[in-house]
């Protein structure tokens, strides 16, 4: 896909990002404004990036510092409109997050996901992006649903 642009999320991106969340069911889209408000008002170290194709937001990444750590961040959300999966938007968002963190002098990023079969594509995506599985907490999300933690040094 050409013309992939990753940039800081703005309030103008919210309607399109709600469609991304509705399409992926990552989390309910009606909480997006509440989640983004501290970032949009400059009251949070956490940041949001949006992936744009033809000037429309088709993906998002939300990354926050891990409490009580020195330079460790957690990419808490990564979602791309299902119609553009596999076309480079997710990889562009991850690269954008990593580059921003490097420029900030941070040292590590982690990503947490599910160990269920439904999330096998996500786990393969992170491995392909250079992340290593660092930990697995059995039955974390629910019985039979492990938390899988990936890490990457920056």
C-alpha positions as CSV (number, residue, x, y, z in Angstrom):
1,X,0.0,0.0,0.0
2,X,1.3,3.4,-0.9
3,X,0.8,6.7,0.9
4,X,0.9,5.3,4.4
5,X,1.4,8.2,6.8
6,X,1.8,7.8,10.6
7,X,1.4,10.9,12.7
8,X,0.2,12.0,16.1
9,X,-3.5,11.4,16.6
10,X,-5.7,14.5,16.6
11,X,-9.3,15.0,17.7
12,X,-10.2,15.1,14.0
13,X,-9.2,11.4,13.7
14,X,-11.7,10.2,16.3
15,X,-14.6,9.4,14.0
16,X,-12.5,7.3,11.7
17,X,-10.7,5.6,14.6
18,X,-14.1,4.7,16.1
19,X,-14.8,2.7,12.9
20,X,-11.4,1.0,13.3
21,X,-12.4,-0.1,16.9
22,X,-15.9,-1.2,15.8
23,X,-14.3,-3.3,13.0
24,X,-11.7,-4.9,15.2
25,X,-13.6,-5.0,18.5
26,X,-10.3,-4.3,20.3
27,X,-12.3,-2.3,22.9
28,X,-15.6,-0.4,22.7
29,X,-15.3,2.7,20.5
30,X,-17.5,4.7,22.9
31,X,-14.6,4.9,25.4
32,X,-12.2,6.3,22.8
33,X,-12.7,10.0,23.6
34,X,-12.4,9.4,27.4
35,X,-9.2,7.4,26.8
36,X,-7.7,10.1,24.5
37,X,-8.6,13.2,26.4
38,X,-5.6,13.4,28.7
39,X,-3.3,13.0,25.6
40,X,-5.2,15.5,23.5
41,X,-5.1,18.0,26.3
42,X,-1.3,17.5,26.8
43,X,-1.8,16.1,30.3
44,X,-0.3,12.7,29.7
45,X,3.1,11.2,28.8
46,X,1.2,8.5,26.9
47,X,0.8,9.0,23.2
48,X,-1.5,8.0,20.3
49,X,-0.4,7.6,16.7
50,X,-2.7,7.2,13.7
51,X,-2.0,5.6,10.4
52,X,-3.5,7.5,7.5
53,X,-4.2,6.2,4.0
54,X,-5.5,8.8,1.5
55,X,-5.9,11.3,4.4
56,X,-8.2,8.9,6.4
57,X,-7.2,7.4,9.7
58,X,-7.2,3.6,9.3
59,X,-5.3,2.5,12.3
60,X,-4.1,3.5,15.8
61,X,-1.4,2.8,18.4
62,X,-1.6,3.8,22.0
63,X,1.6,3.7,24.1
64,X,2.2,4.6,27.7
65,X,5.1,4.5,30.1
66,X,5.2,1.6,32.5
67,X,4.9,2.8,36.1
68,X,8.0,2.5,38.3
69,X,10.3,1.7,35.5
70,X,13.2,3.5,33.8
71,X,12.5,3.9,30.1
72,X,10.0,1.0,29.6
73,X,6.9,1.6,27.7
74,X,3.8,-0.5,26.9
75,X,2.0,-0.5,23.6
76,X,-1.4,-0.9,25.0
77,X,-3.4,-0.8,21.8
78,X,-2.7,-1.5,18.2
79,X,-5.6,-1.7,15.7
80,X,-6.0,-1.4,12.0
81,X,-9.2,-1.3,9.9
82,X,-9.8,-5.0,8.8
83,X,-10.1,-4.0,5.2
84,X,-6.4,-2.9,5.2
85,X,-4.9,-5.7,7.2
86,X,-1.7,-7.1,5.7
87,X,-1.0,-3.9,3.7
88,X,1.7,-2.4,6.0
89,X,-0.3,-0.1,8.3
90,X,0.3,-2.1,11.5
91,X,4.0,-2.3,10.7
92,X,4.1,1.4,10.0
93,X,2.4,2.2,13.3
94,X,4.8,-0.1,15.3
95,X,7.8,1.5,13.5
96,X,6.4,5.0,14.3
97,X,6.0,4.1,18.0
98,X,9.5,2.7,18.2
99,X,11.1,5.7,16.4
100,X,9.3,8.1,18.7
101,X,10.5,6.2,21.8
102,X,14.1,6.1,20.5
103,X,14.0,9.8,19.9
104,X,12.8,10.2,23.5
105,X,15.8,8.1,24.7
106,X,13.6,5.3,26.0
107,X,15.1,1.8,26.3
108,X,12.4,-0.9,26.0
109,X,8.8,-1.5,24.7
110,X,6.5,-4.3,25.7
111,X,3.3,-5.6,24.2
112,X,0.8,-7.8,25.9
113,X,-1.6,-10.0,24.1
114,X,-3.7,-13.2,24.5
115,X,-2.4,-16.7,24.1
116,X,-5.6,-18.0,22.5
117,X,-5.8,-19.2,18.9
118,X,-7.8,-16.1,18.0
119,X,-4.7,-14.0,18.7
120,X,-2.2,-16.2,16.9
121,X,-2.0,-13.7,14.0
122,X,-1.2,-10.9,16.4
123,X,1.6,-13.0,18.1
124,X,3.1,-13.8,14.7
125,X,2.9,-10.1,13.8
126,X,5.0,-9.1,16.8
127,X,7.6,-11.8,16.2
128,X,7.9,-10.7,12.6
129,X,8.4,-7.1,13.9
130,X,11.4,-8.2,16.0
131,X,9.7,-8.7,19.3
132,X,10.5,-11.7,21.5
133,X,8.1,-13.5,23.8
134,X,9.4,-12.7,27.3
135,X,6.7,-14.1,29.6
136,X,3.5,-16.0,29.7
137,X,1.0,-15.9,32.6
138,X,-1.3,-18.9,32.4
139,X,-5.0,-18.3,32.7
140,X,-4.5,-14.5,33.1
141,X,-7.4,-13.1,31.1
142,X,-9.6,-16.1,31.8
143,X,-9.3,-19.8,32.3
144,X,-7.4,-21.1,29.2
145,X,-6.5,-17.5,28.1
146,X,-2.9,-16.7,28.9
147,X,-1.3,-13.3,28.9
148,X,1.7,-13.3,26.5
149,X,4.2,-10.5,26.9
150,X,6.6,-9.6,24.1
151,X,9.5,-7.2,24.5
152,X,11.9,-5.3,22.2
153,X,15.0,-3.3,23.2
154,X,15.1,0.1,21.6
